[in-house]
Amino acid sequence: MSWFSNLAQAYDRIADIAGDVAEDDKRAENVLLPIYHMISKTDICITLDGDGNFRHANKDLLHICVPCTEDSSTRTGKNLPHPLHEQLAYLALDETKRTAYLEHIAGWSHYHPKVKAVHNYILSGTIISDLQNSGIEIDSSADKLFVRFRVEIHCDNNPDLWKDKSLAKTWQDYYAVSITKDKTLCYATGILDFPTIKHPKGTNMSANSAKLISCNDKDNYTFKGRFVQSNQANAIGIEASQKAHAMLKFLITKQGYRCGTQAIVAWAIDDDSAPLDFMLNSHELCKTVLDEEQFEDFSELYGTPVKIDSDNQIQTEAKIATDYARVLRNALVGMGNSDRLKNDIRRIAVIAIDAATTGRMGITFYQALPQNEYIKRVLTWHDSCKWWAYRDGLDCISAPKVDRIIAAVYGEPKGESYNKIKKQARERLLYSIICGQPMDRGWISASVTRVSQPFSYSKDDGSWDRAKWLGALSVACAIARKYYNSKMEEYGLELDRKCTDRGYLFGRLLAIADRLENHARSKQEGQSGGTDKRPTNAVRYMSAFSSKPLRTWKLIFDQLNPYIQRLNGAEWYQQQIDEIMSLFELESLDDRPLDGKYLLGYSLQRRAFWSNKEHNNEENQPHESNEED
């Protein structure tokens, strides 16, 4: 259980912030729980003086850290009271529960004067009348109302008991000495501790009742011959369990990725700094690790800082393609400080958990790596899965973020059923990013099929969303390039005019047909002053082209004739088509369906038009906009 001990170690390093709740965090979601504490929703706040005399009360909903016992934290309707803040049933309305509550708080009251004040007040038996006199209605359902306490003492600036760390510390000390079990070896940490079979729930708030570890405490229970008694299994210490579960809950809330009952999180085992976020695209990732000035400098190499029709486009994009991996590496390890990567001894852990049922939660992925190996794998992913992306009219290289890959493969999120698909897909991508496993071939086929149907990308009004389609095209090219490169078929980020792969060549032909028609339309509209936003025939027939490329190409080419005439023969385009046709091997000119390589050829040929300065000047044709929302 290395994941368990790693979480407990991480807790020890940041234990000083346990119990700290931001003023605006009304649900106490971002708090690191002190050990032997849990988060509970409270309905009423009662304020006392140092002797336990009532001062005032008000009804105010607030989530706080509540001291608890091993039993009370997992109670399900049983008479198992918390030792301080509690429901009215335990404080006044149920005498049996009240007696059990007073037994708990009586011993602890000798450790802290504020606890003594609460104890004295509950003994007075006036809580119900005090609440009614304060205008709080006590009806038949009042037994479920949860009460928290404040104690105002002269010269004490922290009357809120849930914020008083000295009180939390005395509870931990008292509870530790009150445990009657014998210590045994904790198999998670390797130290002697009181064993526990009742582990905290609520690690992932989206699966609140599900537990990561469940044991049976019935001595006569047998499950498929494994154990007759719970203490025959590997023992886990109660303190280690409290720390590990609290730390995992804190990490998930602070920096985890959640989808339904699934949560994925990475953390540094040896310190409290956050590791690189592998779920982001390259642009977002660099922005998280660089300050504003460094990121601005980095962006000049990372992405073109000018519109795509700038005269500097050719020079800049060549530098981007050449220096991308080096610049990205320098940015992520400290702007060129190689010693930082070489000498860093931190370890990074990545974990994914999910709840199969309402009561059981399991670990679906776990990997712990040295810091340098973790960074190396993240960098390898961003370098091998990169492609041209378009953002705010700027042209840049980026590996797509995880959720955009999933959308490119399975489509845009629709309904609750999509969460199941998304969870499974995220786990599969973890193995690709963190473990270096190759991309699933089925994903490539699915993304190519989806992108080959441009009109499936629509806006709210039902019209074609060209920007969304171009974004999906970029993602599909990124994962296709990664897949083929892993199969030792190298495809770069610039157009390879010597490539003879049939899919690549057919993609180039489709891009030329698309450009030729757009050019002819723009020339005509320039005379009439209009702007044509209609898709070209190349785009309209893209789905058929991917299935039967040769037959569809003949159809597309026939429909190009009016546009060729409009461009006075379109000699330059005809020359490009002839050069591509000459690269085909005779046996490859058939109607077999195309694979992802045709999208690579299509995308790069389109880019070649934008950056072909000589051609653009010759035709007096402005660049085609290619922006992504």
C-alpha positions, 0 to 999 in steps of 0.5 A: 500500500505505497499509495497509503503511506505516501499520502500519510507522509504528505499529510505530515509535511503540511499538518500545520495547515490542518483545520484552516478554513478560508472565511469565504469557504462556507462548505469547508471544502478546501480544508485539510482535516485534523486527525479525528475530525470530519466535516459536518453541516451545522444549523445552529450556533450557540455562544457561551461564556467561559463558565458555560452560561448561555449568551445567545444563539442564532440559526446559521448554516455552516460546514465546520470541522467536527471532532469525532471518534472512530465510531461516530465518524461512521455511524449509521443511526446508532447511539455513537455521539461526537464529543463536542458539536452535535445534533439536538437529539444528543444534546437534549431531546433523547436522554439515552443519547444525551447520557452517551454524549456527556460521558464522551465530553466529561473526560475531555473537559479536563483538557480544555476550559472551552470544552469544560464550558460546553460540558457545564452548559449541557449539564444545566439542561436549558438548551431547548428553552434558550433556543426557543427564547432566541426565536428558534423553533423546536418542532418534531424534526428538531432532533436532526438540527446540528449545533456548534458552539462558541465560547467567549473568554476574556483576552481570547480572540478565537471564540469559534471552537471549530477554529481553535487549533489548541482545542483540536490538539487536546482532543487528539491527545485525549482520544489517543490515550482513551483508545483501549486497543493494543498497538500493532504493526501498521502495514502501511507505515511500518510503525506501531499504531492502534489498528482500525477497521473503521476507515473514514468516508467522504474522501471524494465528495461526489461519492460521499458514502463510498469508502476506499477501505472496508473491513468487516468487524463481525467475528463469525463472518467468512467471505469466500474463505479469505478471513474468519475475523477482521484482525486476520487481515493486514492491520492499518493504524488509525492515525495513518488511516486518518492522515491518508484519507484526509490528505487524499480528500484535500488533494482531490478538492484542491487540485483534482479532476473530477467526473461523477464519482471519479477523481484523478489527482497528482501530488508531490510525495516529498513536499507540498508543491503541486506537480505539473498538471498533465491534463492541460494543453501545452499552452495552459501548462506553461502558463501555470509554471511561469510568471507573466514576464517569463510566459511572455518571453516563452510565447514568442517561441511557443506560438506566433505572436502575430496574425497568421497573415503576417510577413513574419509567419514563415520565419516564426513558424519554422522556429516554432517547429524546430525549437518547440521541444527544447523551449518547452523543456526549458520552461517546465524545468526552470527556464533552462536550469537543467540542474533543477531537473537533474538534482531534484529528488522529489517523487510524484504520485498520480492516483485515480479513484472511482466508486463502483457502488454507493458504498465502495470506492476503488483505486483504478490507477496509481503510479509513483515516479521520481520527479525527473521521470515524471517531468520526462514523461509529461514532456514526452507526451507534449512533444509527441502529441503536438500539432498546430492549434489556432487560438484568437487568430494566433498560430501555435503548437500545442498538445491538446488537453485531455478532455478535448481528446476525449471530445474529439474521439467520442463527441461533445458531452451530452447527458449523464451517460457521457460521464461513464465514457469520459471516466474510462477514457481519462484512465486510458489516457493516464496510461498513455501520458504517465506510463508511456503506453501507445495511443489506442488505434480505435481512438484514431479511427473514431476521431478520423471518422468524426472529423470527416463529418464536418457538419456534425459540428454545429452551433446552437442555431443548427448552422455549421460551426467551422471553428469547432470543426477546425479545433477537432481537426487539430486534435485528431491530427495530434493523436494520429501523429502520436500514434503513427510516430509510435509505429515508427512512421515519422510525421513532422509538423511541416508539409513533406512534399516527398511523402508517398503514403496514399492517405497523406497524398489524398489529403493533400489533394483534398486541401488543394481542392478546398483552397482552389474553390475558396480562392475563386469565390474570394476573387469573385466576392472581392469584385462584388463586395460580398463575403462567402461563408459557405463550405466548399465542395471538398468539405461537403464531400469529406465523409465520402472522400474518406470512404472512397477517395478515388471515386470522390476525388473525380467527382470533386475535381469535375466540380472544380471546373467553373472555379478553374475557369474563374482563375484563368486556368488556375495554373499554379493549382494544376501544377500542385495537383500534377506533382502530387499525382506523380507521387502515387504508386499505381497500385495505391490509386484505389478506393480503399478507405483512408486512415488518419494520415489523410488528415495529416496531409490535409492539415499540413497542405492547408498550412503550406498555402498560408505560409507560401508567401510567393504564391499569395503575392502571385495570386493577390489572395489574402490568407484564409481565416482559421480561428478556433473559439 
